[in-house]
């Protein structure tokens, strides 16, 4: 023992080394009391057990079916792009990727719009005749007629790839300004479809292509398994998101998915399982779209705010899906009840 320790008062050393008093030992909670308290808490929250189990659907039920997991992902991602938060993402991608023209080919493809401003910023890709593949290649060839075909193709592809990530994207089909104007007015007057939705539907941007590709991949997997439930889910979820977001590729995939699901069902067989999954897909997509609409102001606050808004929208869709899927659809009935382990 050191000299400093030897100078400590003897009473203090004895106090530190003395065992706890019996009264202190009796006040310490026993293991039995702790487990009993936990069991009481679990019994109190037993009515919410179904909700907790439903949340496990996303991790347990979808893991059984890769096509179902991909179909759910496609529906939710489509829903994100269909919301106002998705529009903010389109604007961000346009600012980053759709940079000003610096090449001869790019200036040639945009020459009609630069000279006439036909269609304005939202419609000129659709009506200037030079933003579909054929028109763009022709414009590039006229700009540098003696260049090699490889250079023309690469220059055209570079410009169209940038324009794909503009807010409106590239045209599904090019139209003459007069033809588009007359058709859009007739559709709006007789069918009640706004000109804005028509313009969006007739053009497709990078995020819409990505979402449509996910939907098509899920569709192919659902047909190959075959999995009519996944096909119905794709038709409902991606169909709703494609309709609200005016995504032509998602709507086409949803229509094919519905036709494929119909073909897989035997005549007279009940559609109840497929309709249940379709309803869940509509509800989860609607939750994601609604949350994205509510968070639109937050999403416009910068990159971090946009990412938070997208994450919250996705979480809302996943939560609604987990809560609405019934336990038997996710193998939840295989879980041992709390009562079987002596707690309930």
QUIBELDA-V286445 format. One record per run of one state. SS is the DSSP state (H for helix, E for strand, L for the rest). FROM is the first residue (numbers start at 1). TO is the last residue. Records with the same first field share a line. If there is no record, write none. Layout:
SS=FROM-TO + FROM-TO
This chain:
L=1-2 + 7-9 + 18-21 + 28-30 + 45-45 + 56-56 + 61-61 + 65-65 + 83-83 + 98-103 + 110-110 + 117-119 + 128-132 + 144-148 + 165-169 + 172-176 + 192-194 + 202-202 + 205-205 + 226-227 + 246-247 + 265-271 + 295-295 + 300-302 + 325-326 + 331-331 + 335-337 + 342-344
H=3-6 + 10-17 + 22-27 + 31-44 + 46-55 + 57-60 + 62-64 + 66-82 + 84-97 + 104-109 + 111-116 + 120-127 + 133-143 + 149-164 + 177-191 + 195-201 + 206-225 + 228-245 + 248-264 + 272-294 + 296-299 + 303-324 + 327-330 + 332-334 + 338-341
E=170-171 + 203-204
